[in-house]
Amino acid sequence: MKKSDWEDIDVNERRTDKVFFESSLLQNISDSIEFLKDETTEILNELDSTEFKQKIDEFDLEQFSENTVNQIDNVLDEISQFKDDVVEAQDLPDNVKEFSKNTKAYLNRDLIYVKKAQRRLEVSDSYYSSNRAIELCDKAIYVNEFNSEAYYFKGKALVNLKRYDQAIDEFVNALALDSDYLKARVAIADVNRLNGDFEDALDVYDSVLKINRESSEALKGKALVYADLGEYKKACNFFKKADSISHINDNSRDIWDLCMDKMD
């Protein structure tokens, strides 16, 4: 083609970076993600405005940002879950499944699954969120069976579902991989307390305090046990010790207040 012929050709410049999909389903997913991006950008711009800054003194921006990230992460997780449902693992040849597992392990994918499960549990303790967290932890364990946190967060999700015996099994699995994993010990004690096995609960809390005498969670756990047993003075003493190390949550503080009232 001659150079003069090229000059007669009209070229339509690409005016956007947006990608369009032939599949309406994939297009809807893409549009949803773009919408979230735009909304998040707009919110952050509003937060940066001078007028808003004057009203933000008591606003927990860090918590707000974390919640926003968690919500976006949940949407992306929904998409991932949909993908998993469409392509069932059992439909894949064994060699493909093994290759996928090895690749995920190499990329530390188990850590990502555990983080997603943790976020699910932080956002909500609902039936759906807890079951999704269990699915994510199972994925992490499939990729790396030596990930102690995967067993721990699976146990936490099972506690939300009141499947206490199974939860203890998972906490024990976490401890088998990491004997210094004190959070798993505290979690076992918590389950014993919820089950009404107060003596066992106190024994496990004490085992934690022998290793770390400033474990706020273990001290608070003992306080809750004594509150359940009606030993309000002991409960108040342990609440006070726990709170001096790390401020206890509102629910525990309410129980502390009740114990103080019972002492009067």
Backbone bond lengths (Angstrom), bond angles and torsions (degrees), N, CA, C in turn:
res aa  C-N    CA-C-N  psi(-1)  N-CA   C-N-CA  omega(-1)  CA-C   N-CA-C  phi
1 M - - - 1.462 - - 1.526 108.77 -
2 K 1.318 116.60 135.27 1.451 121.16 -179.56 1.527 110.77 -75.63
3 K 1.343 114.17 156.63 1.455 119.52 -179.28 1.515 111.26 -60.25
4 S 1.314 117.35 -35.06 1.464 121.06 179.89 1.523 111.44 -64.70
5 D 1.348 115.84 -32.48 1.473 119.57 179.07 1.523 110.53 -68.75
6 W 1.316 118.27 -35.11 1.467 121.95 179.56 1.528 111.07 -62.22
7 E 1.339 115.47 -35.27 1.460 119.76 -176.02 1.514 112.81 -65.74
8 D 1.349 117.76 -19.25 1.470 121.27 -178.04 1.532 112.44 -89.61
9 I 1.338 116.92 -3.33 1.456 119.92 -176.69 1.521 109.71 -89.84
10 D 1.355 117.00 127.35 1.465 121.67 177.09 1.519 109.62 -86.78
11 V 1.307 115.84 130.99 1.463 120.92 -179.80 1.529 108.87 -111.30
12 N 1.317 115.86 123.75 1.462 120.45 176.49 1.521 109.49 -86.22
13 E 1.323 116.17 115.01 1.454 119.54 -179.59 1.526 110.25 -73.51
14 R 1.320 114.64 143.11 1.471 119.73 176.87 1.522 108.53 -74.43
15 R 1.319 116.63 120.96 1.454 120.31 -174.43 1.529 113.00 -99.20
16 T 1.274 118.11 -1.36 1.462 120.66 -179.72 1.519 110.44 -149.27
17 D 1.326 116.06 153.30 1.464 121.41 176.64 1.527 111.41 -91.84
18 K 1.305 117.32 1.46 1.459 120.46 -176.49 1.524 110.36 -65.41
19 V 1.321 114.51 137.18 1.460 120.90 178.93 1.523 109.17 -98.61
20 F 1.329 116.94 133.36 1.455 121.60 178.74 1.527 109.60 -108.90
21 F 1.338 115.26 137.09 1.462 121.68 -178.33 1.526 110.29 -107.90
22 E 1.313 114.76 147.98 1.460 119.16 175.75 1.520 110.38 -70.35
23 S 1.318 116.81 -34.60 1.465 121.22 179.55 1.525 109.80 -76.48
24 S 1.333 116.82 125.75 1.463 120.70 179.08 1.519 111.17 -65.23
25 L 1.352 116.67 -32.69 1.463 120.73 179.36 1.520 110.40 -64.63
26 L 1.344 117.23 -50.12 1.457 121.23 179.05 1.528 110.94 -63.01
27 Q 1.348 116.52 -34.95 1.457 119.96 178.74 1.524 111.17 -65.29
28 N 1.354 116.15 -40.51 1.466 120.25 178.43 1.523 111.27 -63.71
29 I 1.336 115.95 -40.83 1.458 120.33 178.15 1.525 110.18 -63.21
30 S 1.334 116.51 -45.99 1.459 121.10 179.84 1.522 111.20 -61.61
31 D 1.332 116.64 -43.03 1.469 120.79 179.89 1.526 111.00 -63.26
32 S 1.349 116.60 -37.37 1.468 120.69 -179.95 1.518 110.68 -64.52
33 I 1.333 115.86 -42.94 1.462 120.00 179.07 1.536 110.32 -64.18
34 E 1.331 117.18 -42.26 1.463 120.94 179.04 1.525 110.35 -62.94
35 F 1.335 115.74 -39.31 1.462 120.10 178.77 1.521 110.61 -61.59
36 L 1.334 116.74 -44.79 1.469 120.80 178.97 1.514 111.21 -62.13
37 K 1.333 116.47 -41.09 1.467 120.39 178.11 1.530 110.63 -59.99
38 D 1.338 115.77 -46.64 1.459 119.96 -178.54 1.521 111.36 -64.05
39 E 1.344 115.55 -43.03 1.461 119.74 -179.75 1.528 110.91 -62.90
40 T 1.336 115.96 -43.24 1.462 119.99 -179.61 1.525 110.91 -63.27
41 T 1.338 116.87 -41.89 1.465 121.21 178.16 1.519 110.92 -61.80
42 E 1.333 115.57 -43.09 1.467 119.92 -179.92 1.530 111.06 -63.90
43 I 1.342 116.56 -42.16 1.470 120.95 179.23 1.519 110.44 -61.85
44 L 1.338 116.36 -45.16 1.465 120.25 -179.50 1.524 111.42 -64.48
45 N 1.340 116.82 -36.06 1.462 119.98 177.06 1.522 110.92 -65.57
46 E 1.340 115.52 -39.36 1.464 119.58 177.95 1.531 110.83 -64.76
47 L 1.331 115.30 -39.55 1.465 119.44 179.12 1.525 111.30 -62.59
48 D 1.334 116.43 -28.82 1.455 121.28 -176.69 1.532 112.50 -85.55
49 S 1.340 116.66 -7.01 1.457 119.40 -178.13 1.531 110.44 -70.78
50 T 1.340 115.50 147.35 1.470 120.84 -177.86 1.522 111.64 -61.12
51 E 1.331 116.58 -42.40 1.474 120.78 -179.16 1.521 111.17 -60.12
52 F 1.324 115.81 -42.09 1.468 119.48 -178.16 1.519 111.14 -70.83
53 K 1.340 116.75 -36.20 1.461 120.22 -178.62 1.528 111.61 -60.71
54 Q 1.327 115.79 -29.54 1.459 119.11 -179.39 1.526 111.70 -69.38
55 K 1.331 116.70 -19.87 1.463 121.10 -177.36 1.526 112.79 -105.94
56 I 1.311 116.56 7.35 1.466 119.58 -168.27 1.533 113.20 -100.66
57 D 1.328 117.19 5.12 1.472 120.75 -174.45 1.520 112.59 -52.50
58 E 1.341 117.02 -43.62 1.455 120.54 -176.13 1.525 112.24 -102.19
59 F 1.308 116.92 10.87 1.467 120.89 -177.46 1.523 110.06 -89.68
60 D 1.309 116.38 129.06 1.470 121.19 -178.50 1.528 109.02 -83.71
61 L 1.327 114.79 86.38 1.462 120.53 -176.28 1.517 111.54 -64.18
62 E 1.341 116.46 -38.13 1.465 119.89 -179.52 1.528 110.86 -62.37
63 Q 1.344 115.97 -43.87 1.455 119.86 179.03 1.523 110.76 -65.47
64 F 1.359 115.88 -40.30 1.460 120.60 179.06 1.520 110.75 -61.04
65 S 1.334 116.05 -45.81 1.466 120.50 -179.45 1.521 110.74 -63.25
66 E 1.345 116.65 -40.90 1.462 120.57 -179.50 1.523 110.39 -64.27
67 N 1.341 116.40 -41.78 1.466 119.62 178.93 1.519 111.29 -64.22
68 T 1.341 116.57 -38.67 1.468 120.22 178.51 1.523 110.70 -63.09
69 V 1.345 115.63 -45.37 1.463 120.16 178.40 1.523 110.48 -61.38
70 N 1.338 116.61 -41.59 1.461 120.87 -179.68 1.525 111.29 -62.46
71 Q 1.346 116.45 -40.32 1.464 119.50 -179.43 1.532 110.89 -66.46
72 I 1.320 116.44 -42.34 1.462 119.97 177.79 1.525 109.90 -63.89
73 D 1.333 115.79 -42.37 1.460 120.47 178.99 1.524 110.94 -61.23
74 N 1.334 116.91 -37.09 1.465 120.44 178.92 1.524 111.43 -65.81
75 V 1.336 116.55 -39.02 1.465 119.74 178.26 1.525 110.22 -63.94
76 L 1.328 115.99 -44.75 1.467 119.62 178.85 1.525 110.83 -63.99
77 D 1.335 116.04 -34.37 1.457 119.73 178.23 1.526 110.69 -67.78
78 E 1.351 116.52 -36.18 1.471 120.30 176.81 1.526 110.06 -60.84
79 I 1.332 115.61 -40.72 1.463 119.65 178.78 1.527 110.01 -64.88
80 S 1.330 116.16 -42.97 1.464 121.03 178.56 1.520 110.98 -61.56
81 Q 1.333 115.46 -40.79 1.463 119.88 180.00 1.526 110.42 -64.98
82 F 1.338 115.61 -40.87 1.462 119.86 177.69 1.526 110.72 -60.68
83 K 1.334 115.84 -42.32 1.467 120.21 179.27 1.526 110.51 -61.60
84 D 1.335 116.17 -42.19 1.467 120.23 179.89 1.524 111.21 -64.31
85 D 1.340 115.99 -36.56 1.462 119.72 179.88 1.521 111.49 -68.80
86 V 1.332 115.80 -34.10 1.472 119.36 -179.70 1.524 110.84 -72.25
87 V 1.329 116.00 -42.66 1.468 120.55 -179.80 1.528 108.28 -107.61
88 E 1.322 117.62 90.12 1.457 121.25 -179.16 1.525 110.20 -70.35
89 A 1.327 115.22 140.21 1.471 120.49 -177.52 1.519 111.68 -59.44
90 Q 1.355 116.12 -34.72 1.459 117.24 -176.53 1.524 112.86 -71.52
91 D 1.328 116.45 -12.12 1.462 119.83 178.43 1.527 111.63 -83.36
92 L 1.325 116.82 -7.34 1.451 120.10 -177.73 1.520 111.06 -96.36
93 P 1.317 117.84 146.15 1.476 120.85 175.68 1.526 110.59 -61.55
94 D 1.320 117.24 151.77 1.458 122.00 -176.74 1.524 112.24 -58.16
95 N 1.330 116.98 -40.18 1.464 119.00 -177.98 1.534 111.49 -67.38
96 V 1.341 116.30 -31.99 1.462 120.09 177.18 1.522 110.12 -70.01
97 K 1.347 116.30 -41.73 1.468 120.51 178.66 1.522 110.96 -62.60
98 E 1.327 117.42 -41.43 1.457 121.11 -179.70 1.525 111.01 -67.01
99 F 1.341 115.55 -40.42 1.466 119.84 177.85 1.532 109.97 -62.88
100 S 1.333 116.21 -42.41 1.461 121.10 179.57 1.529 110.71 -62.76
101 K 1.326 116.25 -43.17 1.460 120.77 179.50 1.518 111.25 -61.91
102 N 1.339 117.11 -46.39 1.463 121.39 -179.64 1.529 111.78 -63.54
103 T 1.332 115.29 -38.46 1.465 119.81 179.15 1.526 110.78 -65.22
104 K 1.325 115.90 -44.18 1.464 120.16 179.39 1.523 111.16 -64.01
105 A 1.315 116.41 -38.67 1.468 120.19 177.98 1.523 110.52 -64.03
106 Y 1.330 115.84 -42.31 1.465 121.06 179.75 1.531 110.70 -62.30
107 L 1.335 116.78 -36.03 1.454 122.04 -178.51 1.533 112.42 -89.44
108 N 1.356 116.24 9.89 1.472 121.01 -178.27 1.528 112.08 54.90
109 R 1.314 114.67 38.74 1.461 119.49 -178.18 1.535 111.59 -64.08
110 D 1.321 117.12 -27.26 1.464 120.04 179.76 1.528 111.04 -60.79
111 L 1.344 116.70 -34.88 1.464 120.46 178.99 1.526 110.72 -64.89
112 I 1.324 115.52 -36.46 1.471 120.13 179.35 1.519 110.16 -68.49
113 Y 1.341 116.69 -42.67 1.464 119.94 177.96 1.524 110.93 -60.44
114 V 1.330 116.69 -43.15 1.469 120.92 -179.26 1.525 110.23 -64.24
115 K 1.328 117.16 -42.10 1.461 120.59 179.65 1.519 110.58 -62.57
116 K 1.316 116.76 -41.29 1.465 120.56 178.16 1.527 110.78 -63.45
117 A 1.330 116.42 -40.97 1.468 120.78 178.68 1.528 110.11 -63.41
118 Q 1.328 116.46 -42.84 1.459 120.96 179.33 1.525 110.68 -60.59
119 R 1.314 115.86 -43.59 1.463 119.31 179.49 1.519 111.38 -64.71
120 R 1.316 116.41 -39.31 1.468 119.89 176.95 1.522 110.88 -57.04
121 L 1.314 116.20 -43.81 1.462 120.98 -177.49 1.523 111.81 -72.57
122 E 1.331 116.88 -30.65 1.461 120.34 179.16 1.522 111.32 -72.59
123 V 1.329 116.12 -34.75 1.458 120.47 -178.47 1.524 111.24 -75.33
124 S 1.330 116.75 -39.29 1.464 119.75 -175.25 1.524 110.71 -158.46
125 D 1.343 115.10 148.87 1.465 119.92 174.20 1.526 110.09 -108.72
126 S 1.336 116.15 24.16 1.459 121.29 -178.21 1.526 111.26 -67.99
127 Y 1.309 115.12 167.03 1.467 121.97 178.81 1.529 110.36 -57.80
128 Y 1.334 115.90 -45.84 1.466 119.67 -177.53 1.527 111.21 -65.10
129 S 1.344 116.20 -49.52 1.471 120.03 -177.38 1.521 111.16 -62.33
130 S 1.331 116.86 -39.21 1.467 120.45 -179.15 1.523 110.64 -66.75
131 N 1.320 117.09 -42.39 1.466 119.85 178.46 1.519 111.74 -66.52
132 R 1.332 116.25 -37.31 1.471 119.10 177.66 1.522 110.07 -66.02
133 A 1.338 116.64 -38.85 1.466 120.18 177.85 1.518 110.84 -61.78
134 I 1.331 116.83 -39.36 1.468 120.73 177.73 1.530 110.30 -62.76
135 E 1.332 116.93 -42.81 1.471 120.85 177.97 1.527 110.89 -59.79
136 L 1.326 116.16 -44.30 1.468 120.38 -178.95 1.522 111.21 -65.85
137 C 1.340 116.37 -40.28 1.464 119.63 178.34 1.525 111.02 -65.86
138 D 1.324 116.88 -37.94 1.467 120.67 176.79 1.529 110.80 -62.16
139 K 1.328 115.95 -37.64 1.466 119.89 176.72 1.532 110.19 -63.75
140 A 1.340 115.11 -42.71 1.465 119.58 179.62 1.524 110.83 -63.08
141 I 1.322 116.76 -42.15 1.463 121.34 -179.77 1.527 110.56 -66.67
142 Y 1.328 117.03 -36.61 1.467 120.86 177.28 1.530 110.63 -61.43
143 V 1.346 115.08 -41.27 1.467 120.15 -179.44 1.527 110.87 -74.02
144 N 1.345 116.30 -41.93 1.469 120.82 -177.82 1.524 108.81 -144.32
145 E 1.319 116.32 100.80 1.458 120.58 -176.35 1.533 112.72 -72.59
146 F 1.320 117.82 -3.90 1.460 121.89 -179.85 1.530 112.90 -102.90
147 N 1.311 116.91 13.01 1.460 121.40 179.07 1.528 108.76 -85.59
148 S 1.330 116.60 101.29 1.465 120.93 -174.83 1.537 112.11 -65.00
149 E 1.328 116.90 -32.56 1.469 119.42 -178.75 1.520 111.61 -66.94
150 A 1.323 117.65 -30.03 1.463 120.43 178.64 1.522 110.26 -62.26
151 Y 1.337 116.57 -42.18 1.459 120.56 178.13 1.532 110.47 -68.30
152 Y 1.330 116.12 -38.25 1.464 120.20 -178.42 1.530 111.02 -62.85
153 F 1.327 117.12 -51.33 1.464 119.72 -177.68 1.528 112.06 -70.53
154 K 1.313 116.98 -28.07 1.466 118.87 173.07 1.524 108.81 -64.87
155 G 1.329 116.23 -41.17 1.459 120.30 177.15 1.521 111.46 -61.52
156 K 1.337 117.77 -42.11 1.461 121.36 179.32 1.523 111.02 -61.78
157 A 1.329 116.37 -39.77 1.463 120.42 178.49 1.529 110.66 -66.45
158 L 1.332 116.98 -39.05 1.459 120.99 178.53 1.530 111.24 -65.90
159 V 1.333 117.16 -33.93 1.468 120.46 175.87 1.528 109.96 -62.53
160 N 1.339 116.53 -42.66 1.472 120.10 177.67 1.526 111.21 -57.76
161 L 1.334 115.95 -32.57 1.468 121.26 -179.48 1.531 112.20 -89.00
162 K 1.356 115.49 4.51 1.470 122.48 -179.79 1.529 112.90 60.72
163 R 1.321 115.55 28.86 1.473 121.03 175.03 1.533 106.87 -98.31
164 Y 1.323 114.45 70.70 1.457 121.45 -167.19 1.526 114.21 -65.61
165 D 1.332 117.46 -42.48 1.469 119.61 -178.56 1.529 110.92 -61.69
166 Q 1.331 116.01 -43.04 1.467 119.92 178.39 1.524 110.75 -66.35
167 A 1.327 115.86 -36.50 1.465 119.83 179.83 1.524 110.25 -62.27
168 I 1.326 116.96 -45.41 1.464 120.18 179.49 1.525 110.49 -60.40
169 D 1.330 117.39 -39.79 1.470 120.58 177.74 1.526 110.88 -56.98
170 E 1.340 116.53 -41.78 1.468 120.09 -178.81 1.529 110.87 -70.59
171 F 1.325 117.36 -39.10 1.470 119.77 177.44 1.531 110.79 -64.32
172 V 1.336 116.24 -37.39 1.470 120.50 176.91 1.528 110.01 -64.85
173 N 1.337 116.58 -39.09 1.471 120.53 176.78 1.532 110.52 -60.91
174 A 1.330 115.94 -40.64 1.468 119.89 178.94 1.528 110.36 -64.14
175 L 1.325 116.65 -42.25 1.461 120.59 179.39 1.525 112.17 -68.38
176 A 1.330 116.61 -32.77 1.465 119.99 178.87 1.528 110.66 -63.05
177 L 1.325 115.59 -29.99 1.470 120.25 179.25 1.520 112.02 -87.86
178 D 1.326 116.23 -26.42 1.465 120.72 -178.37 1.524 108.30 -147.35
179 S 1.303 117.18 96.17 1.470 121.63 -175.74 1.523 112.27 -67.13
180 D 1.339 117.35 -17.02 1.465 121.27 179.01 1.531 112.63 -93.23
181 Y 1.324 116.34 8.93 1.458 121.19 -177.72 1.537 108.63 -78.35
182 L 1.342 116.32 83.52 1.465 121.29 -172.93 1.526 112.78 -65.39
183 K 1.323 116.80 -29.22 1.465 118.78 179.06 1.524 110.97 -61.22
184 A 1.331 116.51 -34.81 1.460 119.95 179.05 1.523 110.66 -69.24
185 R 1.332 116.38 -36.93 1.470 119.88 177.24 1.519 110.70 -64.76
186 V 1.323 116.01 -45.68 1.467 119.80 178.16 1.525 110.07 -60.16
187 A 1.326 116.20 -39.61 1.462 120.34 -179.35 1.531 111.08 -63.80
188 I 1.329 117.36 -39.17 1.469 120.96 176.85 1.528 109.87 -62.88
189 A 1.333 116.22 -44.12 1.464 120.20 178.12 1.529 111.03 -61.80
190 D 1.338 116.01 -39.81 1.466 120.36 178.84 1.530 110.83 -61.26
191 V 1.329 116.27 -42.15 1.462 119.87 179.35 1.524 110.45 -64.69
192 N 1.334 116.60 -42.32 1.469 120.11 177.10 1.533 110.36 -58.85
193 R 1.324 116.20 -41.13 1.468 119.95 178.59 1.517 111.14 -64.10
194 L 1.326 117.03 -45.00 1.464 121.16 179.50 1.525 111.56 -63.34
195 N 1.327 115.88 -30.57 1.470 121.37 178.41 1.525 112.50 -80.85
196 G 1.332 116.93 -7.17 1.454 120.20 -177.74 1.508 113.63 84.69
197 D 1.329 117.40 8.49 1.470 121.79 177.35 1.531 108.35 -87.81
198 F 1.330 115.63 71.35 1.463 120.96 -169.47 1.526 112.84 -66.30
199 E 1.338 116.98 -38.88 1.467 119.15 -179.32 1.523 110.94 -63.85
200 D 1.332 116.20 -44.43 1.465 119.83 177.67 1.533 110.72 -62.87
201 A 1.318 115.87 -40.24 1.465 120.33 -179.88 1.526 110.72 -60.58
202 L 1.324 116.64 -46.77 1.465 120.13 -179.64 1.523 111.38 -63.18
203 D 1.327 116.82 -37.99 1.472 120.43 178.86 1.528 110.99 -61.76
204 V 1.314 115.88 -43.44 1.475 119.45 -178.18 1.520 110.40 -71.24
205 Y 1.339 117.37 -42.21 1.474 119.17 175.92 1.524 110.66 -57.23
206 D 1.345 116.66 -42.24 1.470 120.83 179.42 1.525 111.56 -64.35
207 S 1.337 116.74 -34.67 1.473 119.47 178.62 1.523 110.62 -65.65
208 V 1.342 116.06 -33.06 1.467 120.42 176.61 1.526 110.16 -69.51
209 L 1.335 115.96 -43.53 1.467 120.42 -177.30 1.523 112.26 -68.63
210 K 1.321 117.25 -24.08 1.468 119.62 174.82 1.525 110.70 -67.17
211 I 1.329 115.79 -31.26 1.465 120.65 179.14 1.527 110.54 -85.55
212 N 1.316 115.56 -41.63 1.462 121.15 -179.72 1.530 108.80 -139.45
213 R 1.306 116.29 97.71 1.463 120.50 -175.08 1.524 112.59 -69.46
214 E 1.342 117.14 -9.76 1.463 120.97 178.51 1.526 111.99 -107.17
215 S 1.322 115.94 28.89 1.463 119.65 175.10 1.525 108.96 -76.69
216 S 1.328 115.20 103.76 1.470 120.25 -178.47 1.529 111.30 -61.02
217 E 1.328 116.13 -36.61 1.465 119.49 -177.95 1.522 111.43 -67.54
218 A 1.338 116.90 -38.90 1.464 120.03 178.82 1.531 110.46 -68.86
219 L 1.326 117.54 -40.79 1.460 121.26 177.96 1.528 111.05 -63.82
220 K 1.319 115.48 -42.75 1.464 119.68 178.47 1.530 110.23 -65.16
221 G 1.340 116.55 -38.43 1.461 120.51 178.34 1.523 111.41 -60.66
222 K 1.338 116.39 -43.31 1.466 120.12 178.29 1.530 110.19 -63.63
223 A 1.321 116.62 -39.49 1.461 120.44 178.21 1.534 110.48 -60.09
224 L 1.327 116.46 -42.94 1.469 120.38 -179.30 1.531 111.32 -66.75
225 V 1.330 116.34 -36.25 1.461 119.77 176.40 1.521 110.28 -62.14
226 Y 1.341 116.41 -48.66 1.463 119.95 -178.77 1.530 111.26 -65.53
227 A 1.330 116.71 -31.03 1.468 119.73 176.00 1.524 109.60 -65.38
228 D 1.335 116.68 -42.87 1.467 120.71 178.22 1.527 111.23 -64.86
229 L 1.323 116.62 -32.86 1.471 121.06 -179.04 1.538 111.84 -82.23
230 G 1.321 116.96 -6.74 1.459 120.18 -179.60 1.512 113.76 80.78
231 E 1.330 117.34 12.80 1.469 121.18 177.04 1.533 107.86 -94.12
232 Y 1.327 115.02 77.15 1.456 122.16 -166.84 1.528 113.82 -68.34
233 K 1.324 117.27 -34.37 1.467 119.10 179.27 1.526 110.82 -64.90
234 K 1.340 116.25 -45.14 1.466 119.83 177.45 1.527 110.08 -62.78
235 A 1.338 115.44 -41.24 1.465 119.51 179.47 1.522 110.71 -58.56
236 C 1.343 116.77 -46.38 1.468 120.64 -178.88 1.530 111.55 -63.55
237 N 1.320 116.50 -39.02 1.466 120.10 179.08 1.526 111.54 -61.78
238 F 1.331 116.01 -43.32 1.465 118.81 -179.12 1.525 111.94 -74.39
239 F 1.331 117.85 -34.27 1.467 120.17 173.60 1.535 109.88 -59.69
240 K 1.335 115.70 -42.88 1.462 120.22 -178.99 1.524 111.24 -63.32
241 K 1.346 116.50 -42.60 1.467 120.46 178.87 1.530 110.77 -63.98
242 A 1.334 115.48 -44.34 1.473 119.70 -179.16 1.520 110.70 -62.94
243 D 1.340 116.33 -43.99 1.464 120.91 -176.69 1.527 111.77 -68.54
244 S 1.330 117.25 -27.59 1.468 120.41 178.99 1.526 111.84 -70.95
245 I 1.327 115.84 -21.76 1.469 121.15 179.88 1.527 111.14 -92.45
246 S 1.340 114.83 -46.14 1.470 120.67 178.93 1.514 108.09 -152.58
247 H 1.315 116.09 126.60 1.465 120.07 -175.16 1.528 111.03 -53.46
248 I 1.331 116.27 126.83 1.458 120.74 -178.86 1.528 109.62 -77.35
249 N 1.329 116.50 159.09 1.457 120.72 -176.75 1.531 111.41 -73.33
250 D 1.326 115.58 170.29 1.465 121.09 -175.25 1.523 112.40 -62.20
251 N 1.333 116.50 -38.86 1.457 119.59 -178.51 1.534 110.82 -63.14
252 S 1.334 117.10 -44.83 1.462 120.97 178.48 1.526 111.22 -66.23
253 R 1.334 115.79 -36.18 1.470 118.71 178.86 1.528 110.71 -65.80
254 D 1.334 117.02 -36.47 1.466 120.24 177.08 1.531 110.73 -61.88
255 I 1.347 115.96 -41.17 1.466 120.32 178.60 1.523 109.96 -66.86
256 W 1.333 116.49 -38.45 1.465 121.62 176.76 1.529 110.26 -59.28
257 D 1.337 116.20 -45.86 1.466 121.01 178.93 1.530 111.30 -60.49
258 L 1.326 116.15 -40.62 1.469 120.19 178.30 1.527 111.00 -63.46
259 C 1.326 115.03 -40.62 1.471 119.00 178.43 1.540 111.38 -63.02
260 M 1.329 115.16 -40.07 1.464 119.31 178.90 1.528 110.49 -64.99
261 D 1.334 116.43 -38.95 1.457 119.91 177.00 1.521 111.87 -63.83
262 K 1.342 115.96 -38.37 1.464 120.67 -179.09 1.520 110.90 -67.53
263 M 1.329 117.11 -27.36 1.471 120.97 -179.37 1.525 112.24 -73.82
264 D 1.346 116.46 -24.98 1.471 120.63 -176.24 1.534 111.35 -71.14
